[in-house]
Amino acid sequence: MKTLRDIPQIDKFLSSHEFGGICNALLTKIAQEVIQELRDDLLCKNRESFDEFELICEVKKRYLASFESSLIPIINATGVILHTNMGRSLIAKELFLNVAKVVCNYSNLEYNLEKGCRGERYEHVSEHLKTLLGVEDVLVVNNNASAVFLILNTFAANKEVVVSRGELVEIGGSFRIPEVMRQSGAILKEVGATNKTKKIDYQNAIGENTAMLMKVHQSNFSIEGFSEATPYADIKKLSEEHGLIDYCDWGSGYIPTLPYNLGNKEPSLLTFLQDRPSLLSFSGDKLFGSVQAGIIVGKKELINKLKKNQLLRMLRVDKITLALLEETIKAYLQERYEQIPTLWLLMQDVASLHKRALHVRVQIGKNLCEVVESRTFMGGGTLPNRDFPTVALHVRGKAVVLEKKFRENHLIGRIENDKFLIDFRSILPELEPQIIQIAKGILG
Ligand SMILES: *Cc1c(COP(=O)(O)O)cnc(C)c1O
């Protein structure tokens, strides 16, 4: 029986042939941890003795476990398509495979093949993006938060930026317009009231130190009832009259017509751009359905100034981002919306969701679950208060218990009225066999 004084020396312990000659820093650290835990346990009499072979097994187990990926796929069965906690937009596999060729090889990222000299990183997406959006120029940065920061820092450091009180929003995950503005060096000039801001409010706020009139999309909330926002055309006109820059942080932004009249409260990107904002930015991975990025569009002269800001170097995007974005933009140009999973999921009609749910139900067992119709939201801080139809499987049983069991199998569902739901709105069909397998495993 081995006790406290038999605890092995770490070097001797690691020289056991069980470790097959491996003795790297990670293995040593894990062995030290395991032995320290053993020592503590023996000292406070949590255990009486130990077996060296068990100790070796424990170290090997933890060593192998430490190489498992931390980022793993999960099944989003919440029905929320743009789930920020689960990675927002999906990239279609075909598009991703095209990108692999570029990412796994050297590329012309900043190399001009024709001239044999240094090229421009941002040119790869700019031509197609300009065509798609009908704008003078574009610039892509790390995300929309950095787009906002870069724009404010470039044009409004130590100067005033006029924003409506109804638009001083916080976007999930600590992005607050007033804070971002302060950090960028811009001075916030709030105007109007929470529910109403008129052209005259902007006009009265313009002073000697004003640099910009800014509109911020309310994104994750909406004001109903007695409310009024100044049309963008008016904001732009005022800016022009006073030699200021007008900028719209549009947040999300979609291109094709959305189903279920989801677009009736806000125009599409292309419609909004008809007002010709001098600058506008939006997220690449919200309704646009691509990779994380901040897309800035607008006047060439202004975009050129952004490119000269040293900050851009810190917000610059990797080739993976540019390559994925280029794929999505090409899909848009050819109207291959089925290759933009965010849009594909949103465009699924209730009948086809029904059919899929029914098929899965039969496979799991008709008495264990039933198909139900419900409502869901887009998520990701887009289309607030706009619910639309969805279809789910209600798995019979205690909802909280089921939720936990499915979660342990990496399927995240939703509880609604004490029912555990697997919502098909956010599920790609290829995952159905896996869902059936998980459900059978849990429900016996
Ligand atoms: C989402 C959002 C942001 C932040 O965009 P990210 O791409 O997540 O950085 C900024 N402004 C508005 C209005 C938004 O909706």
Ligand as a Chemical Component Dictionary entry (heavy atoms), coordinates in Angstrom:
data_LIG
# 
_chem_comp.id                   LIG 
_chem_comp.type                 NON-POLYMER 
_chem_comp.pdbx_formal_charge   0 
_chem_comp.three_letter_code    LIG 
# 
loop_
_chem_comp_atom.comp_id 
_chem_comp_atom.atom_id 
_chem_comp_atom.alt_atom_id 
_chem_comp_atom.type_symbol 
_chem_comp_atom.charge 
_chem_comp_atom.model_Cartn_x 
_chem_comp_atom.model_Cartn_y 
_chem_comp_atom.model_Cartn_z 
_chem_comp_atom.pdbx_ordinal 
LIG C1 C1 C 0 -24.009 45.088 -34.409 1  
LIG C2 C2 C 0 -23.788 46.534 -34.446 2  
LIG C3 C3 C 0 -22.516 47.069 -34.232 3  
LIG C4 C4 C 0 -21.335 46.196 -33.961 4  
LIG O1 O1 O 0 -21.038 45.419 -35.068 5  
LIG P1 P1 P 0 -20.020 44.187 -34.949 6  
LIG O2 O2 O 0 -19.845 43.733 -36.350 7  
LIG O3 O3 O 0 -20.643 43.199 -34.055 8  
LIG O4 O4 O 0 -18.753 44.746 -34.375 9  
LIG C5 C5 C 0 -22.370 48.429 -34.276 10 
LIG N1 N1 N 0 -23.431 49.228 -34.491 11 
LIG C6 C6 C 0 -24.670 48.773 -34.701 12 
LIG C7 C7 C 0 -25.789 49.708 -34.941 13 
LIG C8 C8 C 0 -24.892 47.381 -34.689 14 
LIG O5 O5 O 0 -26.123 46.904 -34.892 15 
# 
loop_
_chem_comp_bond.comp_id 
_chem_comp_bond.atom_id_1 
_chem_comp_bond.atom_id_2 
_chem_comp_bond.value_order 
_chem_comp_bond.pdbx_ordinal 
LIG C1 C2 SING 1  
LIG C2 C3 SING 2  
LIG C2 C8 DOUB 3  
LIG C3 C4 SING 4  
LIG C3 C5 DOUB 5  
LIG C4 O1 SING 6  
LIG O1 P1 SING 7  
LIG P1 O2 DOUB 8  
LIG P1 O3 SING 9  
LIG P1 O4 SING 10 
LIG C5 N1 SING 11 
LIG N1 C6 DOUB 12 
LIG C6 C7 SING 13 
LIG C6 C8 SING 14 
LIG C8 O5 SING 15 
# 
